[in-house]
Amino acid sequence: MKRKVTDMELAETINYLKHVSTVENVNIWVDLSERLTKSCNNRAEINLKKINMHGKEGEYIAVPGKVLGTGVISYPFKIAAYKFSSSAKIKIEKAGGKAYSFRDLVAENPKGKNVRILG
């Protein structure tokens, strides 16, 4: 049985990602939307420490869940996530990076080039 998303903002984001994937013919947005349909207990919660370990400078990092503020980041990462903790946002911006919503990420990079999904 397919799970119904009750958070309207999340449902709109999932539908938007699927639409852009079809229009741009890019599979990464479908993959991201499918990961976002998981129950909130199964969605990713990624610390900045993990992003710093697995991300590369100049990449877009997409987290289908929440970014938490534990750890430090060494590069100005461009990170998109469903949610950010307040400390994570502060640390990302302090390192010269940017915290994106998925809509902002798609607007800046509709072809999904150089995007790494973590989580």
C-alpha positions in Angstrom: 0.0 0.0 0.0 1.4 3.4 -1.0 1.9 5.9 1.8 -0.1 9.1 1.7 1.9 12.2 2.6 -0.1 14.4 5.0 2.3 17.4 5.2 1.0 19.7 2.4 4.4 21.5 1.9 6.1 18.1 1.5 3.5 16.8 -0.9 3.9 19.9 -3.1 7.6 19.5 -3.1 7.4 15.9 -4.1 5.0 16.7 -6.9 7.2 19.5 -8.1 10.3 17.3 -8.2 8.4 14.7 -10.2 7.1 17.3 -12.6 10.6 18.8 -13.1 12.0 15.4 -13.6 9.5 14.7 -16.4 10.0 18.1 -18.1 13.8 18.1 -17.9 14.1 14.3 -18.4 16.3 14.0 -15.3 16.0 11.0 -13.0 17.7 12.4 -9.9 14.6 14.5 -9.0 12.4 11.3 -9.1 14.9 9.5 -6.9 14.8 12.4 -4.4 11.0 12.6 -4.5 10.8 8.8 -3.8 13.1 9.2 -0.8 11.0 12.0 0.5 7.8 9.9 0.5 9.3 7.7 3.2 7.7 8.0 6.7 9.3 10.8 8.8 10.8 8.1 11.0 12.7 6.6 8.0 13.8 9.9 6.5 17.5 10.9 6.6 19.0 12.9 9.4 22.5 13.9 8.4 25.1 15.7 10.5 27.4 18.3 9.0 30.3 16.0 9.9 29.0 13.4 7.4 28.4 16.0 4.7 32.0 17.2 5.2 33.3 13.6 5.0 31.4 12.5 1.8 30.8 15.8 0.0 33.2 17.4 -2.4 33.9 21.0 -2.9 31.7 22.6 -5.6 29.0 19.9 -5.3 25.4 20.3 -4.5 24.4 18.1 -1.6 20.7 17.0 -1.4 19.4 15.5 1.8 16.0 13.9 1.7 15.3 14.8 5.3 16.9 17.0 7.9 20.4 18.4 8.2 21.7 18.6 11.8 24.4 20.9 13.1 26.8 18.4 14.7 30.3 18.8 13.4 32.0 21.4 11.2 32.2 21.8 7.4 35.5 22.8 5.6 34.1 23.8 2.3 31.3 26.2 1.2 28.8 23.5 0.3 25.5 24.2 -1.4 23.1 22.0 0.6 19.5 21.4 -0.1 17.3 19.6 2.4 13.7 19.3 3.5 14.6 20.8 6.9 17.6 22.3 8.6 18.4 22.7 12.3 19.1 26.3 13.2 22.7 25.5 14.1 23.3 23.7 10.8 22.1 26.8 8.8 24.4 29.0 10.8 27.4 26.8 10.3 26.7 26.4 6.6 26.5 30.1 6.0 29.5 30.8 8.3 31.6 28.5 6.0 30.5 30.4 3.0 27.9 27.8 1.8 24.2 28.1 1.2 21.2 26.2 2.6 18.6 25.6 -0.2 15.1 24.4 -0.3 14.6 21.8 -3.1 12.7 24.3 -5.2 15.6 26.7 -5.0 18.1 23.9 -5.9 16.0 22.9 -9.0 15.6 26.6 -10.0 19.4 27.0 -9.9 20.3 23.6 -11.3 17.3 22.1 -13.3 19.5 19.4 -15.0 20.7 18.1 -11.6 24.4 18.3 -12.6 26.9 17.7 -9.9 24.2 16.8 -7.3 25.0 14.2 -4.6 22.2 12.7 -2.6 23.2 11.8 1.0 20.9 9.8 3.2 
